[in-house]
Amino acid sequence: MRKMIAPLLATLAAPCAQAYAGEPPPGFLRLAEIAPDLLQEMRYAGPHNFTGAPVPGYGAPQCWLRADAAKALAAAAAEARSRGFSLVVYDCYRPRRAVAAFVDWSRNSDERAKPEYYPRVDKSALFAEGYIAERSMHSTGLAVDIGVRGWDFGTPFDFFDPRSWTAAESSQKARANRDALLALMRRHGFENYPREWWHFTYKGADGAPSYDAEIN
């Protein structure tokens, strides 16, 4: 979920590209094609996410990214392996229909996942407080949600709470792990969103079009 950040506004105002059925959008790659060993735990393709159900647009648990971002992420994963740890990807390209589904979800009464994902925030306030946005950088294929298998980051992925902010106070171990992930991703051209330790956007995102091709 991308929050309302000023640098995103120009990007999100750009015309939306058409959907392409059955294949990634032009200039995209399936991450498995260039980084088959990178762990993919695509949360929105199944029920283990803040909505409690599979999200429209995720017909398969696959990571798609724009080619430049995919190659940079593959390089980051290779460096991680050389240092003895393994990256795990939670979300990559996100179809616009999935973002629209988040908006619809925010207006219904289903709170089955509240204890795990937003225990201290009213569901009705998630957009107003910036935990979910009506437009997402993920739809450009340049954003990725990522962690490290077996590492403690202080909060889980998609935990809507100030404790998930990258610089938030946390245990010494979680602090070291966040700093290590941040440094790794920066070395490969990714910028972190300060309110989510797991969210990174590849450089050059300004003006990138968004897409609505279903992942399959």
Secondary structure in CASP SS format (residue, H / E / C, confidence):
PFRMAT SS
TARGET T0000
AUTHOR 0000-0000-0000
METHOD secondary structure of the structure
MODEL  1
M C 1.00
R C 1.00
K C 1.00
M C 1.00
I C 1.00
A C 1.00
P C 1.00
L H 1.00
L H 1.00
A H 1.00
T H 1.00
L H 1.00
A C 1.00
A C 1.00
P C 1.00
C C 1.00
A C 1.00
Q C 1.00
A C 1.00
Y C 1.00
A C 1.00
G C 1.00
E C 1.00
P C 1.00
P C 1.00
P C 1.00
G C 1.00
F E 1.00
L E 1.00
R E 1.00
L H 1.00
A H 1.00
E H 1.00
I H 1.00
A C 1.00
P C 1.00
D C 1.00
L C 1.00
L E 1.00
Q E 1.00
E C 1.00
M C 1.00
R H 1.00
Y H 1.00
A H 1.00
G C 1.00
P C 1.00
H C 1.00
N C 1.00
F C 1.00
T C 1.00
G C 1.00
A C 1.00
P C 1.00
V C 1.00
P C 1.00
G C 1.00
Y E 1.00
G C 1.00
A C 1.00
P C 1.00
Q C 1.00
C C 1.00
W E 1.00
L E 1.00
R E 1.00
A H 1.00
D H 1.00
A H 1.00
A H 1.00
K H 1.00
A H 1.00
L H 1.00
A H 1.00
A H 1.00
A H 1.00
A H 1.00
A H 1.00
E H 1.00
A H 1.00
R H 1.00
S H 1.00
R C 1.00
G C 1.00
F C 1.00
S C 1.00
L E 1.00
V E 1.00
V E 1.00
Y E 1.00
D E 1.00
C C 1.00
Y C 1.00
R C 1.00
P C 1.00
R H 1.00
R H 1.00
A H 1.00
V H 1.00
A H 1.00
A H 1.00
F H 1.00
V H 1.00
D H 1.00
W H 1.00
S H 1.00
R C 1.00
N C 1.00
S C 1.00
D C 1.00
E C 1.00
R C 1.00
A C 1.00
K H 1.00
P H 1.00
E H 1.00
Y H 1.00
Y C 1.00
P C 1.00
R C 1.00
V C 1.00
D C 1.00
K H 1.00
S H 1.00
A H 1.00
L C 1.00
F C 1.00
A C 1.00
E C 1.00
G C 1.00
Y C 1.00
I C 1.00
A C 1.00
E C 1.00
R C 1.00
S C 1.00
M H 1.00
H H 1.00
S H 1.00
T H 1.00
G C 1.00
L C 1.00
A E 1.00
V E 1.00
D E 1.00
I E 1.00
G E 1.00
V E 1.00
R C 1.00
G C 1.00
W C 1.00
D C 1.00
F C 1.00
G C 1.00
T C 1.00
P C 1.00
F C 1.00
D C 1.00
F C 1.00
F C 1.00
D C 1.00
P H 1.00
R H 1.00
S H 1.00
W C 1.00
T C 1.00
A C 1.00
A C 1.00
E C 1.00
S C 1.00
S C 1.00
Q H 1.00
K H 1.00
A H 1.00
R H 1.00
A H 1.00
N H 1.00
R H 1.00
D H 1.00
A H 1.00
L H 1.00
L H 1.00
A H 1.00
L H 1.00
M H 1.00
R H 1.00
R H 1.00
H C 1.00
G C 1.00
F E 1.00
E E 1.00
N E 1.00
Y C 1.00
P C 1.00
R C 1.00
E C 1.00
W C 1.00
W C 1.00
H E 1.00
F E 1.00
T E 1.00
Y E 1.00
K C 1.00
G C 1.00
A C 1.00
D C 1.00
G C 1.00
A C 1.00
P C 1.00
S C 1.00
Y C 1.00
D C 1.00
A C 1.00
E C 1.00
I E 1.00
N C 1.00
END
